[in-house]
Amino acid sequence: MSHNFAIATSVTRVDTSQGDGAASFHAEVHEGWDILGNTNGGYLMAMAARAMSEVAERPPLTLTAHYLSPGSVGAHRIEVGTVRAGRRLATMTGSLVNATTGREVIRLLGTFGGRGESPDYRAGNPPEIPPYDECNVDRDGDDPDAQPVPELQRRLAVRLAPGSTGFRSGDPRGVAEVSGWFDFADGQPIDEFGLLLASDSFPPAVFNSGLPVSWVPTVELTVHIRGLPVAGPLAVIFRTRFVSGGVLEEDGEVWDSAGNLVAQSRQLALTPRPA
């Protein structure tokens, strides 16, 4: 099982005779890309997106995934279909299915294609967080009472901003916000598929609101790819404003080291419950 993200999300085309822009792929969900035994949603999205992108012959622009059952380690099948393919954009469907149980894990709809030239307008800026080298790597610490760091983080070089770590020791700041830096532990470049993972690899922002620190199952996740990042770690920030009816939203921004917005995300998730 690989610690390298590109290898751990690789797919193999197994059926090229379906026609009409449809294809099947084999994929292996690797160990260690999980949170408390549940495979990370951004990792699963990236795996399916690789198959969809291969059929579309274009990179992802926007992708939405609905999560139907927990991901688990082992063999999976990805079914890809083409809704429409134009000169610039192609709209694709995808389905990631556990090959052992036959259960569908996620269902996806996405648009693939290049980003065009346009005038720039910006009403926001990167999050104000300390430099990368001044933030601690998100690893298990010396505090025996602190919340454990998920296995996923051992594959990454995530560094939380100092104001985002209070929930780990039972001292949340009272604001549903998490910010920090994202990079791969092995230093591999971050491409469009890495941006999908970056959009779902930080502790839920709601943990710093004072709600229970517990599993927050994703119902739906949408990621917009705004550009390819330059080399270096990514500055990210996630915020939750509303928790009601047993669900919450989380909005994310991902910025590269040159100050370019490279991805935005929104997800709907179930409210964490006391353990």
C-alpha positions in Angstrom: 0.0 0.0 0.0 1.5 3.3 -1.1 2.0 6.5 0.8 2.3 8.3 -2.5 -1.0 10.0 -3.4 -0.6 9.6 -7.2 0.0 5.9 -6.9 -2.6 5.4 -4.2 -5.3 7.0 -6.4 -4.3 5.4 -9.7 -6.9 3.7 -11.8 -6.7 1.1 -14.6 -9.1 1.0 -17.5 -10.6 -2.4 -17.9 -13.4 -2.0 -20.5 -13.0 0.1 -23.6 -15.8 -1.4 -25.6 -18.8 0.2 -24.0 -19.0 3.1 -26.5 -21.0 6.3 -26.1 -18.3 7.8 -23.8 -18.7 5.1 -21.1 -15.9 3.1 -19.5 -15.1 0.9 -16.5 -12.0 1.2 -14.3 -10.3 -0.9 -11.6 -9.0 1.0 -8.5 -7.6 -0.1 -5.1 -8.4 2.0 -2.0 -5.1 2.0 0.0 -4.6 1.8 3.7 -3.7 4.9 5.6 -5.9 7.4 3.7 -8.6 7.3 6.4 -10.0 9.1 9.4 -10.8 6.6 12.2 -11.1 3.8 9.7 -13.3 5.7 7.2 -11.5 6.4 4.0 -11.2 10.2 3.4 -13.9 11.6 1.1 -11.5 13.8 -0.8 -9.2 10.8 -1.5 -12.2 8.8 -2.9 -13.3 11.8 -5.0 -9.8 12.2 -6.5 -9.7 8.5 -7.4 -13.0 8.7 -9.2 -12.0 12.0 -10.8 -8.9 10.4 -12.4 -11.1 7.9 -14.2 -13.6 10.5 -15.3 -10.8 12.8 -16.5 -9.3 10.0 -18.5 -12.5 9.5 -20.4 -13.1 13.2 -20.8 -9.5 13.8 -21.9 -9.6 17.0 -19.9 -8.8 18.0 -16.3 -11.6 18.6 -13.7 -13.1 22.0 -13.4 -16.0 21.3 -10.9 -16.9 18.1 -9.3 -19.8 17.1 -6.9 -19.8 13.8 -5.0 -22.7 12.4 -2.9 -21.5 9.9 -0.3 -23.6 6.8 -0.1 -21.7 4.4 2.1 -18.3 4.4 4.0 -15.2 3.8 2.0 -13.0 0.8 2.9 -9.7 -0.6 1.9 -9.7 -2.9 -1.1 -10.7 -3.4 -4.7 -13.3 -1.0 -6.2 -14.9 -0.5 -9.6 -15.4 3.0 -11.2 -18.1 3.4 -13.8 -17.8 6.5 -16.0 -20.4 8.0 -18.4 -20.4 11.0 -20.6 -23.4 13.3 -20.4 -22.2 15.8 -23.0 -18.8 16.6 -24.6 -18.3 19.9 -26.3 -15.3 21.7 -27.7 -14.3 23.3 -24.4 -16.2 21.4 -21.6 -17.3 17.8 -21.0 -19.9 16.8 -18.4 -19.3 13.4 -16.9 -20.9 11.0 -14.4 -19.0 8.6 -12.1 -19.8 5.8 -9.7 -17.3 4.3 -7.2 -18.4 0.8 -6.2 -16.9 -1.6 -3.6 -16.0 -4.7 -5.7 -16.4 -7.0 -2.7 -19.8 -5.9 -1.4 -21.2 -4.4 -4.5 -22.2 -1.3 -2.5 -21.9 2.1 -4.2 -19.7 4.3 -2.2 -20.0 7.7 -4.0 -21.9 9.0 -7.0 -20.4 12.0 -8.9 -21.3 14.6 -11.5 -18.5 16.8 -12.9 -17.5 19.2 -15.6 -14.0 18.8 -17.1 -12.1 21.3 -19.3 -9.7 24.1 -19.3 -10.1 27.5 -17.7 -10.4 30.4 -20.2 -9.0 33.9 -20.2 -11.0 36.6 -18.5 -10.7 39.9 -16.6 -9.8 39.4 -12.9 -11.8 40.6 -10.0 -11.1 39.7 -6.4 -12.9 40.7 -3.2 -11.0 38.3 -0.9 -7.4 37.5 0.1 -5.5 34.5 1.4 -6.0 33.7 5.1 -3.8 35.5 7.5 -1.8 32.7 9.1 1.8 32.5 10.3 4.4 31.3 7.8 4.6 27.6 7.1 7.8 27.1 9.1 6.2 28.7 12.2 3.2 26.3 12.3 3.5 22.8 13.9 3.0 19.7 11.8 -0.3 18.1 12.6 0.9 15.0 14.3 0.3 13.2 17.6 1.8 15.3 20.4 3.0 14.7 23.9 -0.4 15.5 25.6 -2.0 12.1 26.5 -5.4 13.8 26.8 -5.3 15.4 23.3 -7.4 14.1 20.5 -5.5 11.6 18.3 -4.4 12.7 14.8 -6.1 10.7 12.0 -4.0 8.2 10.0 -4.5 10.4 6.9 -2.2 13.1 8.4 0.8 10.7 8.3 0.6 10.9 4.5 0.5 14.7 4.6 2.4 17.7 5.9 -0.6 19.6 7.3 0.2 22.4 9.6 -2.6 24.0 11.6 -2.5 27.7 12.5 -2.0 28.2 16.2 -5.5 29.5 16.7 -7.0 26.3 15.1 -5.6 23.7 17.4 -7.5 24.3 20.6 -10.1 21.6 20.1 -7.4 18.9 20.3 -6.8 19.6 24.0 -10.5 20.5 24.8 -10.0 24.3 24.5 -11.7 25.3 21.3 -11.6 29.1 20.5 -15.4 29.3 20.1 -15.3 30.1 16.3 -16.1 27.4 13.7 -12.9 28.0 11.7 -9.8 26.1 10.9 -6.8 27.3 8.8 -3.3 26.2 8.1 -1.0 24.8 5.4 -1.4 21.7 3.2 1.4 19.7 1.5 2.3 16.1 0.8 4.7 14.5 3.2 6.8 13.1 0.4 7.0 16.5 -1.4 5.2 15.5 -4.6 3.7 18.3 -6.6 0.0 19.2 -6.0 -2.1 18.9 -9.2 -5.9 19.2 -9.7 -6.4 15.8 -8.0 -4.3 16.9 -5.1 -6.5 20.0 -4.7 -9.5 17.7 -4.3 -7.8 16.1 -1.4 -6.7 19.4 0.1 -10.4 20.5 0.1 -11.3 17.7 2.5 -8.2 16.9 4.6 -8.4 19.3 7.6 -10.2 18.8 10.9 -13.9 20.0 10.6 -14.1 23.7 11.3 -17.1 23.0 13.6 -14.7 21.4 16.1 -13.5 24.8 17.1 -17.1 25.9 17.9 -17.3 23.8 21.0 -19.5 21.1 19.5 -18.4 17.5 20.2 -15.2 16.3 18.5 -16.6 13.3 16.7 -17.1 11.8 13.3 -18.7 14.4 10.8 -20.0 12.2 7.9 -20.0 14.0 4.6 -23.3 14.0 2.7 -22.2 16.0 -0.3 -18.9 17.7 -1.4 -18.4 20.1 -4.2 -15.0 21.4 -5.3 -14.3 24.1 -7.9 -10.8 24.0 -9.4 -9.8 27.6 -10.1 -6.2 27.1 -11.2 -3.1 24.9 -10.9 -1.0 25.9 -7.8 2.6 27.0 -8.1 5.2 24.9 -6.2 5.0 25.0 -2.5 2.5 24.4 0.3 -1.1 25.6 0.1 -2.8 28.0 2.5 -6.3 26.9 3.4 -9.2 28.1 5.5 -12.5 26.4 6.3 -15.5 28.0 8.0 -18.9 26.9 9.2 -21.7 29.4 9.8 -24.8 27.4 10.3 -25.6 24.2 12.2 -29.2 23.2 12.3 -31.5 20.3 11.5 -28.7 17.9 12.2 -26.5 19.1 9.4 -23.9 21.8 8.8 -22.1 23.4 5.8 -18.4 24.0 5.5 -17.0 26.5 3.0 -13.3 26.2 2.1 -10.7 28.3 0.2 -7.4 26.9 -1.0 -4.6 29.4 -2.0 -1.2 28.7 -3.4 2.1 30.2 -2.1 1.9 33.0 -4.7 -1.5 34.2 -3.4 -3.6 32.7 -6.1 -7.0 31.2 -5.3 -6.7 27.6 -6.7 -9.8 25.8 -5.3 -13.0 26.5 -3.5 -15.2 23.9 -1.7 -18.5 23.5 0.0 -19.8 20.4 1.8 -22.9 19.4 3.6 -22.2 17.1 6.6 -24.0 15.6 9.5 -23.6 17.3 12.9 -21.1 15.5 15.2 -22.6 13.6 18.1 -21.1 12.9 21.5 -18.9 9.8 21.4 
